[in-house]
Amino acid sequence: MKDASATPRMFDLSGRVALVTGASRGLGQYFARALARQGADLILTSRKREDLFPFQQEMLALGRQAIALDLDVREETSIAQMAEQAHAAFGTIDILVNNAGCNVRKPALDVSWQDWNQVLDTNLRGSFFVAQAIARKMVPRGYGRIVNIGSVTSVFGYAGLAPYTASRGGIRQLTMSLADEWGRHGITVNCLAPGWFQTKQNQVLYEDKEWVEYLRERIPLKRPGAPNDLDGAIVFLASEESRYITGQTLLVDGGISTGAMRALPSPKEKQG
């Protein structure tokens, strides 16, 4: 017989429904796994729903309910249809992880009008309108957890990433604005900002051993992030334990945002 006076398990997401966008690969799948392991049922989205089927089966095997839906965050009608289908399937959405994103790596002088629109429409405009569509149902319920996925570029600029850094900086500002507006409705809105994590999107960078070594020297913990390094942060921001935290950007970056640089030898070291 269950002890009614027992303390509830911390970070328990049992009975919660989480929507994770961009869940066909990469960090989106790690976010979804972390939430599912804590008990959340899942709505998984991708531009091609069939790309989600293997991962959907993995989540079902964990004992979670999981559905796969088409979503192109650049299309208003696609967002509206996804939100309607998601609510029809579960009746409620408690957690939104705004993860869908893209990047174009080019020198600023080579960035085209189309490049800029592709990145900003996906990362920033898409995140806002997905949040808006889901919050329409959260507001009347008086409850919601929205986690916008940003980046260390939400607070840092990097050469060759002008559209991307603009979009991620915008995500940070958007997060604060929505937190201020929706807090009265019991909705928290926070930004989870990963540092340098190896994904398919940036695989080419990690093939350069010299660049990887340079990166390690700049990170106080001396390594790029591993995807599971984000598990605790995403679960925390989605759970009741973060109920009094909103409008914040949580950097999970090994400390690179401290501004660490390659250490220079001291005068004594130079002298041998």
C-alpha positions in Angstrom: 0.0 0.0 0.0 1.4 3.4 -1.0 2.2 5.7 1.9 0.1 8.9 1.2 2.5 10.9 3.4 5.6 9.9 1.4 7.6 12.7 -0.2 7.0 12.9 -3.9 9.9 11.9 -6.1 11.8 15.0 -7.3 11.9 15.7 -11.0 9.0 13.3 -11.5 7.2 14.0 -14.8 4.7 11.1 -14.6 1.4 12.1 -16.1 2.9 15.1 -18.0 2.8 15.4 -21.7 5.9 16.9 -23.5 6.1 18.2 -27.0 9.6 18.2 -28.5 10.2 19.8 -31.9 13.0 18.7 -34.2 13.1 15.2 -32.6 14.1 13.2 -35.6 17.8 13.4 -34.7 20.5 15.0 -32.5 19.9 16.8 -29.3 16.1 16.7 -29.8 16.1 12.9 -29.3 18.3 13.3 -26.1 15.9 15.8 -24.7 12.9 13.5 -25.4 14.7 10.5 -23.9 15.5 12.4 -20.7 11.9 13.5 -20.3 10.5 10.0 -21.0 12.8 8.4 -18.5 11.3 10.7 -15.9 7.8 9.6 -16.9 6.6 12.1 -19.5 4.6 11.0 -22.5 5.7 12.5 -25.8 4.6 14.3 -28.9 7.5 14.2 -31.4 7.7 16.4 -34.4 9.8 16.7 -37.6 9.3 18.0 -41.1 9.0 14.4 -42.2 6.9 12.4 -39.8 8.2 9.1 -41.1 11.7 10.1 -39.9 10.4 9.9 -36.4 9.1 6.3 -36.5 12.2 4.4 -35.3 12.6 6.9 -32.4 8.9 6.7 -31.6 9.2 2.9 -31.3 12.1 3.4 -28.9 10.0 5.7 -26.7 7.0 3.3 -26.8 9.4 0.5 -25.6 10.1 2.6 -22.5 6.5 2.3 -21.6 5.6 5.9 -22.6 2.9 7.0 -24.9 4.4 8.7 -28.0 3.0 10.1 -31.2 4.8 11.5 -34.3 3.5 14.5 -36.1 4.6 16.5 -39.2 5.8 20.0 -38.4 7.5 22.6 -40.5 8.1 25.5 -38.1 8.6 27.9 -41.1 4.9 27.4 -42.2 2.1 29.0 -40.2 -0.5 26.4 -41.4 1.8 23.5 -40.4 2.2 24.9 -36.8 -1.6 25.3 -36.5 -2.3 21.8 -37.7 0.3 20.2 -35.5 -1.1 22.0 -32.4 -4.6 20.9 -33.2 -3.5 17.3 -33.7 -1.4 17.3 -30.6 -4.2 18.5 -28.4 -6.6 16.1 -30.0 -4.3 13.2 -29.2 -3.6 14.0 -25.5 -6.0 16.7 -24.5 -3.3 18.8 -22.9 0.4 19.7 -23.3 2.3 20.5 -20.2 5.8 20.9 -21.5 7.1 22.4 -24.8 10.7 22.0 -25.8 11.3 24.4 -28.7 14.3 22.6 -30.3 13.9 22.7 -34.1 16.7 24.7 -35.6 19.2 25.0 -38.4 22.4 26.8 -39.2 24.3 28.2 -42.2 28.1 28.7 -41.8 29.4 31.4 -44.1 31.5 34.5 -43.8 29.2 37.5 -43.2 30.0 38.9 -46.7 28.8 35.7 -48.3 25.5 35.3 -46.4 22.5 35.6 -48.9 19.1 36.9 -48.3 17.8 33.3 -48.5 20.4 32.1 -45.9 19.3 34.7 -43.4 15.6 34.0 -43.9 16.1 30.2 -43.6 17.9 30.5 -40.3 15.8 33.3 -38.7 12.5 31.8 -39.9 13.4 28.4 -38.4 15.2 29.3 -35.2 13.4 32.5 -34.1 10.1 33.0 -35.9 9.3 29.3 -35.7 10.0 29.1 -32.0 7.8 32.1 -31.3 4.8 30.8 -33.2 5.1 27.2 -31.9 5.2 28.7 -28.4 2.2 30.9 -29.2 0.2 27.9 -30.5 0.8 25.8 -27.5 0.4 28.6 -25.0 -3.1 29.2 -26.2 -4.1 26.1 -24.4 -1.7 26.5 -21.5 -3.1 29.9 -20.5 -6.6 28.8 -19.7 -5.3 25.8 -17.7 -2.9 28.1 -15.7 0.1 25.8 -16.2 3.0 25.3 -18.6 6.7 24.7 -18.9 8.3 26.2 -22.1 12.0 25.5 -22.7 13.4 27.4 -25.7 16.7 25.9 -26.9 19.3 28.5 -27.4 23.0 28.3 -27.6 26.2 29.7 -26.1 25.8 32.1 -29.1 22.8 33.5 -27.2 25.4 35.4 -25.2 28.6 35.2 -27.4 29.3 36.1 -31.0 31.3 33.9 -33.3 32.7 34.7 -36.8 31.0 32.9 -39.6 27.7 32.4 -37.7 26.0 35.8 -38.1 22.5 34.6 -38.8 22.7 31.9 -36.3 24.0 34.1 -33.5 21.3 36.7 -34.3 18.6 34.0 -34.0 20.0 32.6 -30.8 20.4 36.0 -29.2 16.8 36.7 -30.2 15.7 33.4 -28.5 17.2 34.7 -25.2 15.3 38.0 -25.5 12.1 36.3 -26.6 12.3 34.0 -23.6 12.4 36.9 -21.2 9.5 38.7 -23.0 7.2 35.6 -22.9 8.2 34.9 -19.3 7.1 38.3 -18.3 3.8 38.1 -20.2 2.8 34.5 -19.4 4.0 34.2 -15.8 0.7 35.4 -14.4 -0.9 32.3 -16.1 1.4 29.8 -14.3 3.7 29.4 -17.3 7.4 29.4 -17.0 9.6 30.2 -20.0 13.3 29.5 -19.9 16.2 29.2 -22.4 18.5 26.2 -22.3 21.7 27.2 -24.0 24.2 24.4 -24.8 27.8 25.1 -25.5 29.8 23.1 -28.0 28.2 19.8 -28.5 28.9 17.5 -31.5 25.9 16.9 -33.7 25.3 16.0 -37.3 24.8 19.8 -37.9 28.4 20.6 -36.9 30.1 17.3 -37.6 32.5 18.8 -40.1 34.1 21.0 -37.4 35.0 18.0 -35.2 36.8 16.4 -38.1 39.5 19.1 -37.7 41.7 17.8 -34.8 43.5 21.1 -34.4 40.2 23.0 -34.0 39.0 20.4 -31.5 42.2 20.9 -29.5 41.8 24.7 -29.6 38.2 24.3 -28.4 39.3 22.1 -25.5 41.8 24.7 -24.4 39.1 27.3 -24.2 36.7 25.1 -22.1 37.5 25.1 -18.4 36.2 21.5 -18.2 38.6 20.6 -21.1 36.1 18.8 -23.3 33.2 19.5 -25.7 29.8 18.5 -24.3 28.3 15.0 -24.5 24.6 14.9 -25.3 23.7 13.4 -21.9 25.3 16.4 -20.2 22.0 18.2 -21.0 19.7 15.6 -19.4 19.6 17.1 -15.9 19.0 20.7 -17.2 16.1 19.8 -19.5 14.4 17.7 -16.8 14.9 20.4 -14.2 13.4 23.2 -16.4 10.5 20.9 -17.3 9.7 19.9 -13.8 8.0 21.4 -10.7 11.4 21.9 -9.1 11.9 24.9 -11.4 8.6 26.4 -10.6 10.0 29.7 -9.4 12.5 30.1 -12.2 11.4 31.9 -15.4 12.9 34.2 -18.0 16.4 32.7 -17.4 19.1 31.4 -19.7 20.8 28.3 -18.4 24.2 27.8 -20.0 25.4 24.2 -20.1 28.7 24.9 -21.8 31.6 23.5 -19.7 32.4 27.0 -18.7 33.4 28.4 -22.1 31.1 31.5 -21.4 33.5 32.5 -18.7 35.7 33.8 -21.6 38.4 31.3 -20.9 41.3 31.4 -23.4 44.3 29.3 -24.0 46.6 29.7 -21.0 49.8 31.6 -21.5 53.0 30.4 -19.8 54.1 32.5 -16.8 57.5 34.4 -17.0 59.1 31.7 -14.8 57.9 29.0 -17.2 59.3 30.9 -20.1 62.7 31.0 -18.4 62.6 27.3 -17.8 
